[in-house]
Amino acid sequence: MKTISLKLPEALDSKLSAAARRSKRTKSAVVREVLEDYLNGTAPAKKVSCYDLTADLCGIFDGPPDLSTNKNYMEGFGQ
């Protein structure tokens, strides 16, 4: 197995140490796994919020601005 060295900022080293402790593995094992996933294209996708998925729809519908909070709109609904 080849050996490489790299410099990490303190914050990144702290995150790496925490991940290694949580998974009960060495920092090298964590780095190897993450690097392999990244190079194979199997790294987890970036987290996306519901807003990110529907941002293009926000603000395009007409209607009362208090539709979700005004109980008067629910009068007679479901009868």
NUSE-529672 format. One record per residue: x, y, z of N, C-alpha, C in turn; residue number from 1. Coordinates in nm, 2 decimals, always signed. Layout:
<nodes>
<node><n_c1>X</n_c1><n_c2>Y</n_c2><n_c3>Z</n_c3><ca_c1>X</ca_c1><ca_c2>Y</ca_c2><ca_c3>Z</ca_c3><c_c1>X</c_c1><c_c2>Y</c_c2><c_c3>Z</c_c3><num>NUM</num></node>
...
</nodes>
This chain:
<nodes>
<node><n_c1>+0.09</n_c1><n_c2>-0.12</n_c2><n_c3>+0.00</n_c3><ca_c1>+0.00</ca_c1><ca_c2>+0.00</ca_c2><ca_c3>+0.00</ca_c3><c_c1>+0.09</c_c1><c_c2>+0.12</c_c2><c_c3>+0.00</c_c3><num>1</num></node>
<node><n_c1>+0.06</n_c1><n_c2>+0.22</n_c2><n_c3>-0.09</n_c3><ca_c1>+0.13</ca_c1><ca_c2>+0.34</ca_c2><ca_c3>-0.09</ca_c3><c_c1>+0.10</c_c1><c_c2>+0.44</c_c2><c_c3>+0.02</c_c3><num>2</num></node>
<node><n_c1>+0.19</n_c1><n_c2>+0.52</n_c2><n_c3>+0.06</n_c3><ca_c1>+0.17</ca_c1><ca_c2>+0.62</ca_c2><ca_c3>+0.16</ca_c3><c_c1>+0.18</c_c1><c_c2>+0.76</c_c2><c_c3>+0.10</c_c3><num>3</num></node>
<node><n_c1>+0.08</n_c1><n_c2>+0.85</n_c2><n_c3>+0.14</n_c3><ca_c1>+0.08</ca_c1><ca_c2>+0.99</ca_c2><ca_c3>+0.10</ca_c3><c_c1>+0.07</c_c1><c_c2>+1.07</c_c2><c_c3>+0.22</c_c3><num>4</num></node>
<node><n_c1>+0.10</n_c1><n_c2>+1.20</n_c2><n_c3>+0.21</n_c3><ca_c1>+0.08</ca_c1><ca_c2>+1.29</ca_c2><ca_c3>+0.32</ca_c3><c_c1>+0.01</c_c1><c_c2>+1.41</c_c2><c_c3>+0.27</c_c3><num>5</num></node>
<node><n_c1>-0.07</n_c1><n_c2>+1.47</n_c2><n_c3>+0.35</n_c3><ca_c1>-0.14</ca_c1><ca_c2>+1.59</ca_c2><ca_c3>+0.31</ca_c3><c_c1>-0.16</c_c1><c_c2>+1.68</c_c2><c_c3>+0.43</c_c3><num>6</num></node>
<node><n_c1>-0.19</n_c1><n_c2>+1.80</n_c2><n_c3>+0.41</n_c3><ca_c1>-0.21</ca_c1><ca_c2>+1.90</ca_c2><ca_c3>+0.51</ca_c3><c_c1>-0.36</c_c1><c_c2>+1.93</c_c2><c_c3>+0.52</c_c3><num>7</num></node>
<node><n_c1>-0.41</n_c1><n_c2>+1.93</n_c2><n_c3>+0.64</n_c3><ca_c1>-0.55</ca_c1><ca_c2>+1.95</ca_c2><ca_c3>+0.66</ca_c3><c_c1>-0.57</c_c1><c_c2>+2.07</c_c2><c_c3>+0.76</c_c3><num>8</num></node>
<node><n_c1>-0.67</n_c1><n_c2>+2.16</n_c2><n_c3>+0.73</n_c3><ca_c1>-0.70</ca_c1><ca_c2>+2.26</ca_c2><ca_c3>+0.83</ca_c3><c_c1>-0.75</c_c1><c_c2>+2.20</c_c2><c_c3>+0.96</c_c3><num>9</num></node>
<node><n_c1>-0.73</n_c1><n_c2>+2.27</n_c2><n_c3>+1.07</n_c3><ca_c1>-0.77</ca_c1><ca_c2>+2.22</ca_c2><ca_c3>+1.20</ca_c3><c_c1>-0.91</c_c1><c_c2>+2.17</c_c2><c_c3>+1.20</c_c3><num>10</num></node>
<node><n_c1>-1.00</n_c1><n_c2>+2.25</n_c2><n_c3>+1.14</n_c3><ca_c1>-1.14</ca_c1><ca_c2>+2.22</ca_c2><ca_c3>+1.15</ca_c3><c_c1>-1.17</c_c1><c_c2>+2.09</c_c2><c_c3>+1.08</c_c3><num>11</num></node>
<node><n_c1>-1.11</n_c1><n_c2>+2.07</n_c2><n_c3>+0.96</n_c3><ca_c1>-1.13</ca_c1><ca_c2>+1.94</ca_c2><ca_c3>+0.89</ca_c3><c_c1>-1.07</c_c1><c_c2>+1.82</c_c2><c_c3>+0.96</c_c3><num>12</num></node>
<node><n_c1>-0.95</n_c1><n_c2>+1.84</n_c2><n_c3>+1.02</n_c3><ca_c1>-0.89</ca_c1><ca_c2>+1.74</ca_c2><ca_c3>+1.10</ca_c3><c_c1>-0.98</c_c1><c_c2>+1.70</c_c2><c_c3>+1.22</c_c3><num>13</num></node>
<node><n_c1>-1.04</n_c1><n_c2>+1.80</n_c2><n_c3>+1.28</n_c3><ca_c1>-1.14</ca_c1><ca_c2>+1.77</ca_c2><ca_c3>+1.39</ca_c3><c_c1>-1.26</c_c1><c_c2>+1.68</c_c2><c_c3>+1.34</c_c3><num>14</num></node>
<node><n_c1>-1.31</n_c1><n_c2>+1.72</n_c2><n_c3>+1.23</n_c3><ca_c1>-1.42</ca_c1><ca_c2>+1.65</ca_c2><ca_c3>+1.17</ca_c3><c_c1>-1.38</c_c1><c_c2>+1.50</c_c2><c_c3>+1.14</c_c3><num>15</num></node>
<node><n_c1>-1.26</n_c1><n_c2>+1.49</n_c2><n_c3>+1.08</n_c3><ca_c1>-1.21</ca_c1><ca_c2>+1.36</ca_c2><ca_c3>+1.05</ca_c3><c_c1>-1.19</c_c1><c_c2>+1.27</c_c2><c_c3>+1.17</c_c3><num>16</num></node>
<node><n_c1>-1.13</n_c1><n_c2>+1.33</n_c2><n_c3>+1.27</n_c3><ca_c1>-1.11</ca_c1><ca_c2>+1.26</ca_c2><ca_c3>+1.40</ca_c3><c_c1>-1.24</c_c1><c_c2>+1.21</c_c2><c_c3>+1.46</c_c3><num>17</num></node>
<node><n_c1>-1.34</n_c1><n_c2>+1.30</n_c2><n_c3>+1.46</n_c3><ca_c1>-1.47</ca_c1><ca_c2>+1.27</ca_c2><ca_c3>+1.51</ca_c3><c_c1>-1.54</c_c1><c_c2>+1.15</c_c2><c_c3>+1.43</c_c3><num>18</num></node>
<node><n_c1>-1.53</n_c1><n_c2>+1.16</n_c2><n_c3>+1.30</n_c3><ca_c1>-1.59</ca_c1><ca_c2>+1.05</ca_c2><ca_c3>+1.22</ca_c3><c_c1>-1.52</c_c1><c_c2>+0.92</c_c2><c_c3>+1.24</c_c3><num>19</num></node>
<node><n_c1>-1.39</n_c1><n_c2>+0.92</n_c2><n_c3>+1.26</n_c3><ca_c1>-1.31</ca_c1><ca_c2>+0.80</ca_c2><ca_c3>+1.29</ca_c3><c_c1>-1.35</c_c1><c_c2>+0.74</c_c2><c_c3>+1.42</c_c3><num>20</num></node>
<node><n_c1>-1.37</n_c1><n_c2>+0.83</n_c2><n_c3>+1.52</n_c3><ca_c1>-1.41</ca_c1><ca_c2>+0.78</ca_c2><ca_c3>+1.66</ca_c3><c_c1>-1.55</c_c1><c_c2>+0.72</c_c2><c_c3>+1.65</c_c3><num>21</num></node>
<node><n_c1>-1.64</n_c1><n_c2>+0.79</n_c2><n_c3>+1.58</n_c3><ca_c1>-1.78</ca_c1><ca_c2>+0.74</ca_c2><ca_c3>+1.57</ca_c3><c_c1>-1.78</c_c1><c_c2>+0.60</c_c2><c_c3>+1.50</c_c3><num>22</num></node>
<node><n_c1>-1.70</n_c1><n_c2>+0.58</n_c2><n_c3>+1.40</n_c3><ca_c1>-1.71</ca_c1><ca_c2>+0.46</ca_c2><ca_c3>+1.33</ca_c3><c_c1>-1.61</c_c1><c_c2>+0.35</c_c2><c_c3>+1.38</c_c3><num>23</num></node>
<node><n_c1>-1.53</n_c1><n_c2>+0.39</n_c2><n_c3>+1.48</n_c3><ca_c1>-1.43</ca_c1><ca_c2>+0.30</ca_c2><ca_c3>+1.54</ca_c3><c_c1>-1.33</c_c1><c_c2>+0.25</c_c2><c_c3>+1.44</c_c3><num>24</num></node>
<node><n_c1>-1.29</n_c1><n_c2>+0.34</n_c2><n_c3>+1.36</n_c3><ca_c1>-1.18</ca_c1><ca_c2>+0.31</ca_c2><ca_c3>+1.26</ca_c3><c_c1>-1.07</c_c1><c_c2>+0.42</c_c2><c_c3>+1.26</c_c3><num>25</num></node>
<node><n_c1>-0.97</n_c1><n_c2>+0.39</n_c2><n_c3>+1.19</n_c3><ca_c1>-0.86</ca_c1><ca_c2>+0.49</ca_c2><ca_c3>+1.19</ca_c3><c_c1>-0.90</c_c1><c_c2>+0.60</c_c2><c_c3>+1.09</c_c3><num>26</num></node>
<node><n_c1>-0.83</n_c1><n_c2>+0.72</n_c2><n_c3>+1.11</n_c3><ca_c1>-0.85</ca_c1><ca_c2>+0.83</ca_c2><ca_c3>+1.02</ca_c3><c_c1>-0.81</c_c1><c_c2>+0.79</c_c2><c_c3>+0.88</c_c3><num>27</num></node>
<node><n_c1>-0.71</n_c1><n_c2>+0.71</n_c2><n_c3>+0.86</n_c3><ca_c1>-0.67</ca_c1><ca_c2>+0.66</ca_c2><ca_c3>+0.73</ca_c3><c_c1>-0.78</c_c1><c_c2>+0.58</c_c2><c_c3>+0.66</c_c3><num>28</num></node>
<node><n_c1>-0.84</n_c1><n_c2>+0.49</n_c2><n_c3>+0.74</n_c3><ca_c1>-0.95</ca_c1><ca_c2>+0.41</ca_c2><ca_c3>+0.68</ca_c3><c_c1>-1.07</c_c1><c_c2>+0.50</c_c2><c_c3>+0.63</c_c3><num>29</num></node>
<node><n_c1>-1.10</n_c1><n_c2>+0.60</n_c2><n_c3>+0.71</n_c3><ca_c1>-1.21</ca_c1><ca_c2>+0.69</ca_c2><ca_c3>+0.68</ca_c3><c_c1>-1.17</c_c1><c_c2>+0.76</c_c2><c_c3>+0.55</c_c3><num>30</num></node>
<node><n_c1>-1.05</n_c1><n_c2>+0.82</n_c2><n_c3>+0.54</n_c3><ca_c1>-1.01</ca_c1><ca_c2>+0.89</ca_c2><ca_c3>+0.42</ca_c3><c_c1>-1.01</c_c1><c_c2>+0.80</c_c2><c_c3>+0.30</c_c3><num>31</num></node>
<node><n_c1>-0.96</n_c1><n_c2>+0.68</n_c2><n_c3>+0.31</n_c3><ca_c1>-0.96</ca_c1><ca_c2>+0.58</ca_c2><ca_c3>+0.20</ca_c3><c_c1>-1.10</c_c1><c_c2>+0.56</c_c2><c_c3>+0.15</c_c3><num>32</num></node>
<node><n_c1>-1.19</n_c1><n_c2>+0.54</n_c2><n_c3>+0.24</n_c3><ca_c1>-1.33</ca_c1><ca_c2>+0.51</ca_c2><ca_c3>+0.20</ca_c3><c_c1>-1.39</c_c1><c_c2>+0.63</c_c2><c_c3>+0.13</c_c3><num>33</num></node>
<node><n_c1>-1.38</n_c1><n_c2>+0.75</n_c2><n_c3>+0.19</n_c3><ca_c1>-1.44</ca_c1><ca_c2>+0.87</ca_c2><ca_c3>+0.13</ca_c3><c_c1>-1.37</c_c1><c_c2>+0.90</c_c2><c_c3>-0.01</c_c3><num>34</num></node>
<node><n_c1>-1.24</n_c1><n_c2>+0.88</n_c2><n_c3>-0.02</n_c3><ca_c1>-1.17</ca_c1><ca_c2>+0.91</ca_c2><ca_c3>-0.14</ca_c3><c_c1>-1.22</c_c1><c_c2>+0.81</c_c2><c_c3>-0.25</c_c3><num>35</num></node>
<node><n_c1>-1.23</n_c1><n_c2>+0.68</n_c2><n_c3>-0.21</n_c3><ca_c1>-1.27</ca_c1><ca_c2>+0.58</ca_c2><ca_c3>-0.31</ca_c3><c_c1>-1.41</c_c1><c_c2>+0.61</c_c2><c_c3>-0.36</c_c3><num>36</num></node>
<node><n_c1>-1.50</n_c1><n_c2>+0.64</n_c2><n_c3>-0.27</n_c3><ca_c1>-1.64</ca_c1><ca_c2>+0.68</ca_c2><ca_c3>-0.31</ca_c3><c_c1>-1.64</c_c1><c_c2>+0.79</c_c2><c_c3>-0.40</c_c3><num>37</num></node>
<node><n_c1>-1.57</n_c1><n_c2>+0.90</n_c2><n_c3>-0.37</n_c3><ca_c1>-1.56</ca_c1><ca_c2>+1.01</ca_c2><ca_c3>-0.45</ca_c3><c_c1>-1.51</c_c1><c_c2>+0.98</c_c2><c_c3>-0.59</c_c3><num>38</num></node>
<node><n_c1>-1.40</n_c1><n_c2>+0.91</n_c2><n_c3>-0.60</n_c3><ca_c1>-1.34</ca_c1><ca_c2>+0.88</ca_c2><ca_c3>-0.73</ca_c3><c_c1>-1.42</c_c1><c_c2>+0.78</c_c2><c_c3>-0.81</c_c3><num>39</num></node>
<node><n_c1>-1.50</n_c1><n_c2>+0.70</n_c2><n_c3>-0.75</n_c3><ca_c1>-1.59</ca_c1><ca_c2>+0.60</ca_c2><ca_c3>-0.82</ca_c3><c_c1>-1.73</c_c1><c_c2>+0.67</c_c2><c_c3>-0.85</c_c3><num>40</num></node>
<node><n_c1>-1.75</n_c1><n_c2>+0.79</n_c2><n_c3>-0.81</n_c3><ca_c1>-1.87</ca_c1><ca_c2>+0.86</ca_c2><ca_c3>-0.84</ca_c3><c_c1>-1.99</c_c1><c_c2>+0.81</c_c2><c_c3>-0.75</c_c3><num>41</num></node>
<node><n_c1>-1.96</n_c1><n_c2>+0.75</n_c2><n_c3>-0.64</n_c3><ca_c1>-2.06</ca_c1><ca_c2>+0.70</ca_c2><ca_c3>-0.55</ca_c3><c_c1>-2.08</c_c1><c_c2>+0.77</c_c2><c_c3>-0.43</c_c3><num>42</num></node>
<node><n_c1>-2.01</n_c1><n_c2>+0.89</n_c2><n_c3>-0.42</n_c3><ca_c1>-2.02</ca_c1><ca_c2>+0.98</ca_c2><ca_c3>-0.30</ca_c3><c_c1>-2.17</c_c1><c_c2>+1.02</c_c2><c_c3>-0.29</c_c3><num>43</num></node>
<node><n_c1>-2.22</n_c1><n_c2>+1.03</n_c2><n_c3>-0.16</n_c3><ca_c1>-2.36</ca_c1><ca_c2>+1.07</ca_c2><ca_c3>-0.14</ca_c3><c_c1>-2.38</c_c1><c_c2>+1.21</c_c2><c_c3>-0.20</c_c3><num>44</num></node>
<node><n_c1>-2.50</n_c1><n_c2>+1.22</n_c2><n_c3>-0.25</n_c3><ca_c1>-2.54</ca_c1><ca_c2>+1.35</ca_c2><ca_c3>-0.31</ca_c3><c_c1>-2.55</c_c1><c_c2>+1.46</c_c2><c_c3>-0.20</c_c3><num>45</num></node>
<node><n_c1>-2.54</n_c1><n_c2>+1.58</n_c2><n_c3>-0.25</n_c3><ca_c1>-2.55</ca_c1><ca_c2>+1.69</ca_c2><ca_c3>-0.16</ca_c3><c_c1>-2.69</c_c1><c_c2>+1.70</c_c2><c_c3>-0.10</c_c3><num>46</num></node>
<node><n_c1>-2.71</n_c1><n_c2>+1.73</n_c2><n_c3>+0.02</n_c3><ca_c1>-2.84</ca_c1><ca_c2>+1.74</ca_c2><ca_c3>+0.08</ca_c3><c_c1>-2.92</c_c1><c_c2>+1.86</c_c2><c_c3>+0.02</c_c3><num>47</num></node>
<node><n_c1>-3.04</n_c1><n_c2>+1.83</n_c2><n_c3>-0.02</n_c3><ca_c1>-3.12</ca_c1><ca_c2>+1.93</ca_c2><ca_c3>-0.09</ca_c3><c_c1>-3.25</c_c1><c_c2>+1.94</c_c2><c_c3>+0.00</c_c3><num>48</num></node>
<node><n_c1>-3.29</n_c1><n_c2>+2.07</n_c2><n_c3>+0.02</n_c3><ca_c1>-3.41</ca_c1><ca_c2>+2.09</ca_c2><ca_c3>+0.10</ca_c3><c_c1>-3.53</c_c1><c_c2>+2.09</c_c2><c_c3>+0.01</c_c3><num>49</num></node>
<node><n_c1>-3.65</n_c1><n_c2>+2.08</n_c2><n_c3>+0.07</n_c3><ca_c1>-3.78</ca_c1><ca_c2>+2.08</ca_c2><ca_c3>-0.01</ca_c3><c_c1>-3.79</c_c1><c_c2>+2.21</c_c2><c_c3>-0.08</c_c3><num>50</num></node>
<node><n_c1>-3.75</n_c1><n_c2>+2.32</n_c2><n_c3>-0.02</n_c3><ca_c1>-3.75</ca_c1><ca_c2>+2.45</ca_c2><ca_c3>-0.09</ca_c3><c_c1>-3.67</c_c1><c_c2>+2.45</c_c2><c_c3>-0.21</c_c3><num>51</num></node>
<node><n_c1>-3.55</n_c1><n_c2>+2.39</n_c2><n_c3>-0.21</n_c3><ca_c1>-3.46</ca_c1><ca_c2>+2.38</ca_c2><ca_c3>-0.32</ca_c3><c_c1>-3.53</c_c1><c_c2>+2.31</c_c2><c_c3>-0.44</c_c3><num>52</num></node>
<node><n_c1>-3.60</n_c1><n_c2>+2.21</n_c2><n_c3>-0.41</n_c3><ca_c1>-3.67</ca_c1><ca_c2>+2.13</ca_c2><ca_c3>-0.51</ca_c3><c_c1>-3.79</c_c1><c_c2>+2.20</c_c2><c_c3>-0.57</c_c3><num>53</num></node>
<node><n_c1>-3.85</n_c1><n_c2>+2.29</n_c2><n_c3>-0.50</n_c3><ca_c1>-3.97</ca_c1><ca_c2>+2.36</ca_c2><ca_c3>-0.55</ca_c3><c_c1>-3.95</c_c1><c_c2>+2.51</c_c2><c_c3>-0.57</c_c3><num>54</num></node>
<node><n_c1>-3.83</n_c1><n_c2>+2.56</n_c2><n_c3>-0.56</n_c3><ca_c1>-3.80</ca_c1><ca_c2>+2.70</ca_c2><ca_c3>-0.57</ca_c3><c_c1>-3.86</c_c1><c_c2>+2.77</c_c2><c_c3>-0.69</c_c3><num>55</num></node>
<node><n_c1>-3.86</n_c1><n_c2>+2.69</n_c2><n_c3>-0.80</n_c3><ca_c1>-3.91</ca_c1><ca_c2>+2.75</ca_c2><ca_c3>-0.93</ca_c3><c_c1>-4.06</c_c1><c_c2>+2.77</c_c2><c_c3>-0.92</c_c3><num>56</num></node>
<node><n_c1>-4.13</n_c1><n_c2>+2.70</n_c2><n_c3>-0.83</n_c3><ca_c1>-4.27</ca_c1><ca_c2>+2.71</ca_c2><ca_c3>-0.82</ca_c3><c_c1>-4.32</c_c1><c_c2>+2.82</c_c2><c_c3>-0.72</c_c3><num>57</num></node>
<node><n_c1>-4.23</n_c1><n_c2>+2.86</n_c2><n_c3>-0.63</n_c3><ca_c1>-4.27</ca_c1><ca_c2>+2.96</ca_c2><ca_c3>-0.53</ca_c3><c_c1>-4.30</c_c1><c_c2>+3.09</c_c2><c_c3>-0.59</c_c3><num>58</num></node>
<node><n_c1>-4.42</n_c1><n_c2>+3.14</n_c2><n_c3>-0.55</n_c3><ca_c1>-4.47</ca_c1><ca_c2>+3.27</ca_c2><ca_c3>-0.60</ca_c3><c_c1>-4.53</c_c1><c_c2>+3.28</c_c2><c_c3>-0.73</c_c3><num>59</num></node>
<node><n_c1>-4.56</n_c1><n_c2>+3.16</n_c2><n_c3>-0.80</n_c3><ca_c1>-4.62</ca_c1><ca_c2>+3.17</ca_c2><ca_c3>-0.93</ca_c3><c_c1>-4.78</c_c1><c_c2>+3.14</c_c2><c_c3>-0.92</c_c3><num>60</num></node>
<node><n_c1>-4.83</n_c1><n_c2>+3.11</n_c2><n_c3>-0.81</n_c3><ca_c1>-4.97</ca_c1><ca_c2>+3.08</ca_c2><ca_c3>-0.80</ca_c3><c_c1>-5.04</c_c1><c_c2>+3.20</c_c2><c_c3>-0.73</c_c3><num>61</num></node>
<node><n_c1>-5.17</n_c1><n_c2>+3.22</n_c2><n_c3>-0.78</n_c3><ca_c1>-5.25</ca_c1><ca_c2>+3.33</ca_c2><ca_c3>-0.73</ca_c3><c_c1>-5.34</c_c1><c_c2>+3.27</c_c2><c_c3>-0.62</c_c3><num>62</num></node>
<node><n_c1>-5.37</n_c1><n_c2>+3.35</n_c2><n_c3>-0.52</n_c3><ca_c1>-5.46</ca_c1><ca_c2>+3.31</ca_c2><ca_c3>-0.41</ca_c3><c_c1>-5.44</c_c1><c_c2>+3.40</c_c2><c_c3>-0.29</c_c3><num>63</num></node>
<node><n_c1>-5.52</n_c1><n_c2>+3.38</n_c2><n_c3>-0.19</n_c3><ca_c1>-5.51</ca_c1><ca_c2>+3.46</ca_c2><ca_c3>-0.07</ca_c3><c_c1>-5.38</c_c1><c_c2>+3.43</c_c2><c_c3>+0.00</c_c3><num>64</num></node>
<node><n_c1>-5.31</n_c1><n_c2>+3.53</n_c2><n_c3>+0.05</n_c3><ca_c1>-5.18</ca_c1><ca_c2>+3.51</ca_c2><ca_c3>+0.12</ca_c3><c_c1>-5.19</c_c1><c_c2>+3.43</c_c2><c_c3>+0.25</c_c3><num>65</num></node>
<node><n_c1>-5.31</n_c1><n_c2>+3.43</n_c2><n_c3>+0.31</n_c3><ca_c1>-5.33</ca_c1><ca_c2>+3.36</ca_c2><ca_c3>+0.44</ca_c3><c_c1>-5.41</c_c1><c_c2>+3.23</c_c2><c_c3>+0.43</c_c3><num>66</num></node>
<node><n_c1>-5.40</n_c1><n_c2>+3.17</n_c2><n_c3>+0.31</n_c3><ca_c1>-5.48</ca_c1><ca_c2>+3.04</ca_c2><ca_c3>+0.29</ca_c3><c_c1>-5.44</c_c1><c_c2>+2.93</c_c2><c_c3>+0.39</c_c3><num>67</num></node>
<node><n_c1>-5.32</n_c1><n_c2>+2.92</n_c2><n_c3>+0.43</n_c3><ca_c1>-5.28</ca_c1><ca_c2>+2.81</ca_c2><ca_c3>+0.52</ca_c3><c_c1>-5.31</c_c1><c_c2>+2.84</c_c2><c_c3>+0.66</c_c3><num>68</num></node>
<node><n_c1>-5.34</n_c1><n_c2>+2.96</n_c2><n_c3>+0.70</n_c3><ca_c1>-5.36</ca_c1><ca_c2>+3.00</ca_c2><ca_c3>+0.84</ca_c3><c_c1>-5.50</c_c1><c_c2>+3.04</c_c2><c_c3>+0.87</c_c3><num>69</num></node>
<node><n_c1>-5.58</n_c1><n_c2>+3.09</n_c2><n_c3>+0.77</n_c3><ca_c1>-5.71</ca_c1><ca_c2>+3.14</ca_c2><ca_c3>+0.80</ca_c3><c_c1>-5.81</c_c1><c_c2>+3.03</c_c2><c_c3>+0.80</c_c3><num>70</num></node>
<node><n_c1>-5.88</n_c1><n_c2>+3.00</n_c2><n_c3>+0.91</n_c3><ca_c1>-5.97</ca_c1><ca_c2>+2.89</ca_c2><ca_c3>+0.92</ca_c3><c_c1>-6.10</c_c1><c_c2>+2.91</c_c2><c_c3>+0.85</c_c3><num>71</num></node>
<node><n_c1>-6.13</n_c1><n_c2>+3.04</n_c2><n_c3>+0.81</n_c3><ca_c1>-6.25</ca_c1><ca_c2>+3.07</ca_c2><ca_c3>+0.73</ca_c3><c_c1>-6.25</c_c1><c_c2>+2.99</c_c2><c_c3>+0.60</c_c3><num>72</num></node>
<node><n_c1>-6.14</n_c1><n_c2>+2.97</n_c2><n_c3>+0.54</n_c3><ca_c1>-6.13</ca_c1><ca_c2>+2.90</ca_c2><ca_c3>+0.41</ca_c3><c_c1>-6.17</c_c1><c_c2>+2.76</c_c2><c_c3>+0.42</c_c3><num>73</num></node>
<node><n_c1>-6.16</n_c1><n_c2>+2.70</n_c2><n_c3>+0.54</n_c3><ca_c1>-6.20</ca_c1><ca_c2>+2.56</ca_c2><ca_c3>+0.56</ca_c3><c_c1>-6.34</c_c1><c_c2>+2.54</c_c2><c_c3>+0.60</c_c3><num>74</num></node>
<node><n_c1>-6.42</n_c1><n_c2>+2.64</n_c2><n_c3>+0.61</n_c3><ca_c1>-6.56</ca_c1><ca_c2>+2.63</ca_c2><ca_c3>+0.64</ca_c3><c_c1>-6.63</c_c1><c_c2>+2.56</c_c2><c_c3>+0.53</c_c3><num>75</num></node>
<node><n_c1>-6.70</n_c1><n_c2>+2.45</n_c2><n_c3>+0.57</n_c3><ca_c1>-6.78</ca_c1><ca_c2>+2.37</ca_c2><ca_c3>+0.47</ca_c3><c_c1>-6.69</c_c1><c_c2>+2.26</c_c2><c_c3>+0.40</c_c3><num>76</num></node>
<node><n_c1>-6.56</n_c1><n_c2>+2.26</n_c2><n_c3>+0.42</n_c3><ca_c1>-6.47</ca_c1><ca_c2>+2.17</ca_c2><ca_c3>+0.35</ca_c3><c_c1>-6.50</c_c1><c_c2>+2.03</c_c2><c_c3>+0.40</c_c3><num>77</num></node>
<node><n_c1>-6.51</n_c1><n_c2>+1.93</n_c2><n_c3>+0.31</n_c3><ca_c1>-6.53</ca_c1><ca_c2>+1.79</ca_c2><ca_c3>+0.34</ca_c3><c_c1>-6.68</c_c1><c_c2>+1.76</c_c2><c_c3>+0.37</c_c3><num>78</num></node>
<node><n_c1>-6.77</n_c1><n_c2>+1.84</n_c2><n_c3>+0.35</n_c3><ca_c1>-6.91</ca_c1><ca_c2>+1.81</ca_c2><ca_c3>+0.38</ca_c3><c_c1>-6.98</c_c1><c_c2>+1.77</c_c2><c_c3>+0.25</c_c3><num>79</num></node>
</nodes>
